[in-house]
Amino acid sequence: MPILTKIASLFAFVFVLATGANAQVQQMTPDEAYAKALAGEIVLIDIRTPEEWAETGLPDVALQNNLYAPDFIQTLLAIRAQNPDTPLALICRTGSRSGNATAQLYEAGLTNVIDVVEGVAGSGVGPGWFARGLPVRTADAPVNSAITTAQP
């Protein structure tokens, strides 16, 4: 799969060198992400680590895909395959990782991706998912039943 190889190479380059991304990608707030995920207008993906999910929980409408896992791209593409026309929205702790990841995915040709600014814990942009009082689930609990996309 040429796009898979291109995306994997790009991610390796980006995260090894820790360079900033400059592509313009669509952004939304946690409130918007929650409403759109429930409406089936996006697929929300929490890209933090399993340790972070265990420590804080995660949005109850989010699938899980560890950004640092070797199969991150394969899992992302498996999620995309279930909903080829639905945007993928990435969320992390503060919006930094999701911002870089969405920009790099966009530059690699996967353009239907959205950065959920603020993240779950908040940042200088806003208070984040948790402080906004949006629903949270534990890492081992099932995703909200309104979400029809299966966790790969």
C-alpha positions in Angstrom: 0.0 0.0 0.0 1.8 3.1 -1.2 -0.1 5.6 1.0 0.5 3.4 4.1 4.3 3.3 3.4 4.3 7.1 2.8 2.4 7.9 6.0 4.5 5.5 8.1 7.7 7.0 6.7 6.5 10.5 7.3 5.5 9.7 10.9 8.9 8.2 11.6 10.6 11.2 10.3 8.4 13.7 12.1 8.5 12.1 15.5 12.2 11.2 15.5 13.2 14.7 14.6 10.4 16.4 16.6 9.9 18.9 13.9 6.8 21.1 13.9 4.1 20.7 11.2 2.9 23.7 9.2 0.0 22.3 7.2 -3.4 23.9 7.7 -5.9 21.4 9.0 -9.4 21.8 10.2 -9.9 22.2 14.0 -12.8 21.9 16.4 -13.4 22.3 20.1 -14.2 19.4 22.4 -17.8 20.5 22.5 -18.1 20.4 18.7 -16.3 17.0 18.6 -18.7 15.5 21.1 -21.8 16.7 19.3 -20.4 15.7 15.9 -19.3 12.2 17.1 -22.8 11.5 18.5 -24.3 12.6 15.2 -22.1 10.4 13.3 -20.4 13.3 11.5 -16.9 12.5 12.7 -15.1 9.5 14.2 -13.2 10.7 17.3 -10.0 9.0 18.1 -8.0 9.4 21.3 -4.3 9.1 20.3 -2.8 9.2 23.8 -1.0 6.3 25.4 -2.6 3.4 27.3 -1.1 4.7 30.5 -2.8 8.1 30.0 -6.2 6.4 29.2 -5.8 4.3 32.4 -4.9 7.4 34.5 -7.6 9.8 33.3 -10.1 7.9 31.3 -11.1 9.1 27.8 -14.0 10.7 26.0 -16.9 8.2 26.0 -17.4 8.7 22.2 -13.7 8.1 21.3 -12.0 5.1 19.9 -8.4 4.4 21.1 -5.3 4.4 18.9 -1.9 4.9 20.6 0.1 7.4 18.5 3.3 5.6 19.5 2.2 2.1 18.7 3.9 0.4 15.7 0.4 -0.3 14.2 -0.9 3.3 14.6 -1.2 3.9 10.9 -2.8 0.4 10.2 -5.3 1.0 13.0 -6.1 4.5 11.7 -6.6 3.1 8.2 -8.8 0.3 9.5 -11.0 2.9 11.2 -11.1 5.0 8.0 -12.1 1.9 6.0 -15.2 1.5 8.1 -16.2 5.1 7.3 -14.4 6.2 4.2 -16.2 9.5 3.9 -16.4 10.5 7.5 -13.7 12.8 8.9 -11.4 11.4 11.6 -10.9 13.8 14.5 -7.9 13.3 16.7 -7.6 14.3 20.3 -4.7 14.1 22.8 -3.9 15.6 26.2 -3.4 19.2 25.2 -3.8 19.4 21.4 -0.1 19.3 20.7 0.2 15.7 19.5 -3.1 15.8 17.7 -2.1 19.0 15.9 1.2 17.6 14.7 -0.4 14.3 13.7 -3.3 15.8 11.8 -0.9 18.1 9.9 1.5 15.3 9.0 -1.4 13.1 7.9 -2.8 15.9 5.8 0.6 16.4 4.2 0.8 12.7 3.5 -2.5 12.8 1.6 -5.0 11.8 4.3 -6.8 15.1 4.2 -10.1 14.3 5.9 -8.7 14.7 9.4 -9.5 17.2 12.1 -7.5 18.4 15.2 -9.5 18.7 18.4 -7.8 21.7 20.0 -7.6 21.9 23.7 -7.3 18.2 24.1 -8.7 16.4 27.0 -6.8 18.3 29.7 -6.9 21.7 28.2 -4.3 24.1 27.0 -3.8 27.8 26.3 -6.5 27.5 23.7 -9.2 26.4 26.1 -10.2 24.3 29.1 -10.3 20.8 27.4 -12.7 17.9 27.4 -12.5 17.1 31.1 -13.0 20.7 32.4 -15.9 21.2 30.0 -17.7 18.4 31.8 -18.0 16.2 28.7 -18.7 12.5 29.3 -15.7 10.3 30.1 -15.3 6.5 30.2 -12.6 4.3 31.7 -10.1 2.7 29.3 -11.7 -0.7 29.6 -15.3 0.4 29.3 -17.1 0.2 25.9 -17.4 3.3 23.8 -20.7 5.1 23.9 -23.4 3.0 22.3 -24.3 5.8 19.9 -20.9 5.2 18.2 -21.3 2.7 15.4 -17.6 2.5 14.4 -16.0 -0.6 15.9 -12.6 -0.4 17.7 -10.2 -2.3 15.4 
